Amino acid sequence: MHIEFLVEEPSAEVTLNNLVPKIVGPEISYNIHVFQGKPDMMKSLPIRLRGYRSWLPDNWRIVVLFDEDREGCLKLKEQLEKIAKDEGLITRSVAGPGGSFQVINRLAIEELEAWFFGDITALRTAYPKVPKGIDRRRHYRNPDAIQGGTWQALERVLKSAGYYRGGLPKKEAALRISQYMDPTRNTSKSFQVFRDALQELVI
């Protein structure tokens, strides 16, 4: 089994490089292809999927990972499903349980940083000055429901703890936090759905 990941930005790439081996183990190979943000990825996705369709081996899967970015998860998921269908590829959602498919579409809700709030232990290991019990505060209790943007929330938390006064370097923070993340304890529902889909490939 081999997985081709298509992601929006470098912070997602470094995060997956730390997380994918923890989720699927060393037996499954993978590549990560990074686009220059969501507009570039949405524009390029049909062309990329069309290219895959012409040669994709039976034991390869494509995982498309998008930030939801307050666009509405159902609407965005429908767009991604339609793009795959239009290019002649079958998605996991269409195939159903036990069905044959080539593409898995997954969303980080509302942004990748929600996954970091889903593992406060990893966040505090990477940044020890972040206060204990932050995940019990009302604003951070549900990582996928953080208001006003999760990367902005992460920036506020880290700044208030004395880190990155000049602004959050998203790739650096993603690298530092994701190396300590444990996929089994993450409380972000969107992460759990992503994790479970990868684990099904292993099974």
N, C-alpha and C positions, 0 to 999 in steps of 0.2 A: 504494500500500500504506500502511495505517495500523495502528499497534499500540496496543492498550489494555493497559497494565500494571497489575496488581493486586498491591500489596505490603503487608507487615505494618506498617512503621513509617517515620518520616521519614528515617532513615539510609539505607534502601534507595532512597528517592526521590532524595536528593541524589547517591547513587552512580550510579544509572541516568541521571540528567540529565547526568553527566559521561561515562558510558561508552557509552550507546546511540548517540550521533552518531559515535563512533569506530568502532563495530562495523558499523552499517548505512549510514552516510553521511547527507548532508543531504536526500536524496530522499524518505526515509520519514518520515512524521509520526507523532507518538505523544503519548499522554496517560498520566499516572501517577496512579493513585488509591490513596490511603494509608488503611489501616485503623488501628485503635487496638490493635495487637498481634494475636497469632495467634488467641486465642479469639474476638475480634470478627470477624476475617477469616473464620474457619471458619464462624461462625454466619451471616455476611452473604453468603458466597459463593454459595449456591444462589439467593438472591433476586437478586443482581447478575447472575448468568449467565442467569436466567430473563428478566430485563429485556433483556439483549443479544439473546437468541434471537428476540425479536419484531421486531427492526429491523436486525440486524447486516448491513452491506453485504458483498458477496462479497469485496471486497479488504481487509477488516479482519480482524485476528487479535487474540486475547486471550492475553496471557502472564501466568500466575499464578506468582508467585515466593514461595516459603515457605522459612523456615529449617527445617532438619531437626530441630535441637534434641534430638539423641539419642533421637528417637522411633522410629527405624528407617525408613530411606528407602523401602523397598519398601512398608511398611504405609501410610506417609503418601501416597506416590504413588498407591497403590490407592484411598485415600479421595478424593483429588482427581479421579482418573479417574472414579470412581463418581458424584461430584457433577455433573460435566460431562455424563455419560451420562444421569443422571436428569433433567437439565434440557433434554435434547434436543440437545445439542451434541456434535460429533465432535472428539476430541482427536487430536493428531499421532501419539500412540502407537497408537491404534486404526486410523487411516487408513493407516499404513505409508508406505513410500517412494513418493513421487509421488502419494499420495492426497490427497483434499480434506478439510480440517479447519478448525476455527475456534479451537481452544484448544490452547495449549502449557503444560503443567505442568512447572515446574522447581524444583529444590531447591538451596539453598545448604547445603553439608554441612561442619560441622554448623551453622554460622551464617555470615552475610554476611561477618564479619571474616576468615573463612578466605580469601576472595578477596584481602584486603589482604596476608595473609602469602604469597599466591601471587605477589605482585609486590613483592619486597623493595626493588627500585630505587625504586619509587614511595613506599614506606613511608619509606625513608631520605631521599628528597628532601623529603618533607613534614616529617620529623623527623630532622634530620641527626645528632643525638646518639645515635641508635640504632646499636649497634655493627655494624661490617662483619662479614659472614660469619654473621649470625644464622640465615640459612636453611640453613646447613650443620650447625647443631646438631641433635642427634637429635630433640628435642622439636618442632622447627619444620620439619623437612625435608619432611614431607608435610602441606601445609596442611589437607587434609580429614581428617587423622587426629590433629590436636592434641587432647590429652586435657584434660578439665576445663572445656570451654567456650572457644571462640575469642575471644569478646569479653573474657573474663577474662584470657586469655593476652595479648591486645593491651594491656590495661590494665597488666598486670605489666611488659611490655616497655617501655612508654612511661613508667611510673612510675620504673623502674630507670634510665632514661635522663634523668630529671629533668623529665618532663612530667606534668601533671595529678595532682599529689599528692593532690588532694581527690577524685579519681575521674574516670573516663573519660567525657567528653561524646561520646556515640556519634555524634550527627549532625555535630558539628564535626570529629571525627576522620575520619569517612567523607568529608566534603566535601574536607578537606585532602589525603587520600591519593588518592582517586579521580581528582582532577584531573590527577595525574601518571601514572595507570595506562595501560599499553600492553596492549590485549587480546591481542596476538600473543605476548606473553612470559609470560603468567600460567601458573603451574604447578599451580594448583588444578584438579583434574579436574572438579569440579562447575561451576566457572566456564567451563571449556572446552566442556562440554556446553551450557551456556546460550548462550555466544557462537556456537557452531556452529549452533544452532537458529535464532538471529536471522539469521545470514549466509545460511542456506538460504532465508529469506523474500526476501532481496534477489535471490538467483539466480532 
